[in-house]
Amino acid sequence: MATSSEIPPAELAALRLALRGQYAIQRELGRGGMGIVLLARDERLDRAVALKVLPPHLAEHGETRERFLREARMAAQLSHPNIVPVYRADELGGYAFFAMGFVEGESLGERIRDRGALPPADVVRVLREVAWALAYAHARGIVHRDVKPDNILLERASGRAIVTDFGIARADFNPALTQDGYVLGTVHYMSPEQAGGDALDGRSDLYALGCIGFFALSGRLPFEGASPQAILVAHATREPPTLRSVAPDVPAALASVIDRCLRKHPGDRFATGEELADALGKALEHLEHDGRDAGGQTALSSDDAMAVWRRAAELQAEAAARLESRMRVNDTRALTAPHDGSRDGSVDGQRPPADNGAVTPTDAYRLRDVEAAAVEAGISQRFVALALDELRARPTGQALAPTVSPRRDRLATRLLGTAQRTLSVSRIFHAPPRTALQALGRTLQGPPWSLTLRDTLGGHPLDGGVLVFDLPALSSDINYKWTWTRYGVYVPQVRVSLSALPGDSRRCEVTMTIDLRHGVMANVLSWLAMASGSSVAGGALGLAVGKKAIALAGAALAGPALGGAVLFAGLTLASVAPLYRWGLRKAEGELAAALSATDVSMRAFDIFGENPTPPAHAPALPRTNPAAVGIPDV
């Protein structure tokens, strides 16, 4: 039986039949008052498209059908990088539809609902791109009339904001009312003149964009009400609160831009989208100057930037090398390798940006440019976040450097039998990233895993950021889960990242990573100590074996003693590499078990609607407040 969010099987079968040979329907993307949006493949051009289909029962109404077709005609006139392109509008088998570009990502509405208020710099970038798109449409006599977060798509690969759904757009700035007096649009973002049914121009869309900025920066809407009518009246008659009165941390320059967008009279707002985009650009300059966008650190020296690039490439290359050595990929457990690489830090056959000249060295690099350049070169965002975390953890004024010297690192490689310094385990979750993040919050922070959330790196986990958890210390609990990770390879923390699978928003990959460098020297010193102890024991045994030679020659005691010491020390050192690699496999198993338990917990929650009752012997530990870092406390 189909849920309310799914197209009925009979209707889907009829639609597949009507579009057969031209579009292969894959799944539903969403629906609204003007139709259903489906992901499909254009069989003639072999590309993914989003099909917006007007169901037959709605197509019977002439006005609804005309509005639907008008959306296609008007949107097809617009060609702009921040507007979804329309490829075709047609009718087949009784279904009116149009095909438009498929945007792999999420809507701004989904992002705000998942993460709450967004960083000011991210909001400015989105608002500027939308303002440019609206300016382009306004210059061609088209007012969108339904600008809202759910109609702004965020492309995952580029982060580009793309405006969609011109379903109630009208040319020539006609009033907002239909013939029967019904107001079109979404009431929370509706300008006073649109709420009153007056004539509109592009400044009405800029008012709506101001409401979006208010919501994205504060997590609140300018006006709330018990009914749509109450909200409409508030937009038309009440002054909105200033942004800083509800979100005092928003920079003043940015808040003033948003407040101006929300002026009641259109003449008091920005005249055009270009003017608004320019004002947002100036606000962004103030934001970067104040250092608000990167926790006080907005730039890196050229040496630090190059070190971050090299380290991020090294982390990724190690993951690729491990995957290549195993030559197996499955759906439940695999080492991750987003791109092929080699031990010299190359990615996809290329050097990191610092070595191939992709970014010309200067005295300082903006932090966002360092991140963007690495991602553009093919380095996964989570590895960039890990490298930047190592940079931020250094003492003030100290350059980013390995945790051990090159000489000690070579010694460790010889003794431990491997140059591997990072261990990652991944699992594919058959759920959206948001659901997987909730499951991680429930499972990893509770018994028996009992991880303590320390921080997030590189942004929100749903945006490629990395969660950092502290491992619990060994206790009397017989169900302790981290023996080999915590005390075998001496790693105190584990880091978790999520990434949506391209083309499938219903699945995601979760990766757990540990930095083995923290325990390299601890392992080396412990094994050297054991070798020393073995030498003493071997020497003593050699003396015991050779004590009968005392009567013959006292000086001959040195031979058995030395031989025993060398033999036992050699055996100890020879066993280090295989035992260490065995410990790595055990630690890998612990990481995989944690991911498996999270998957089981998620599926159990879907079925039973509550967390499983922990075993009686597992003590209930206090949980870190997940709201502080964006993990939903379900």
Secondary structure by P-SEA (a helix, b strand, c coil): ccccccccaaaaaaaaaaacccccccccccccccbbbbbbbcccccbbbbbbcccccccccaaaaaaaaaaaaaaaacccccbbbbcccccccccccccccccccccaaaaaaacccccaaaaaaaaaaaaaaaaaaaaacccccccccccccccccccbbbbccccccccccccccccccccccccccccccccccccccaaaaaaaaaaaaaaaaccccccccccaaaaaaaaacccccccccccccccaaaaaaaaaaaccccccccccaaaaaaaaaaaaaaaaaacccccccccccaaaaaaaaaaaaaaaaaaaaaaaaaccccccbbbbbcccccccccccccccccccccccccccccaaaaaaaaaaacccaaaaaaaaaaaaaccccccccccccaaaaaaaaaaacccccbbbbbbbbcccaaaaaaaaaacccccccccccccccccccccbbbbbbbbbccccccccccccccccccccbbbbbbbcccccccbbbbbbbbcccccaaaaaaaaaaaaaaaaaaaaaaaaaaacccccccccaaaaaaaaaaaaaaaaaaaaaaaaaaaaaaaaaaaaaaaaaaaaaaaaaaaaccccccccccccccccccccccccccc
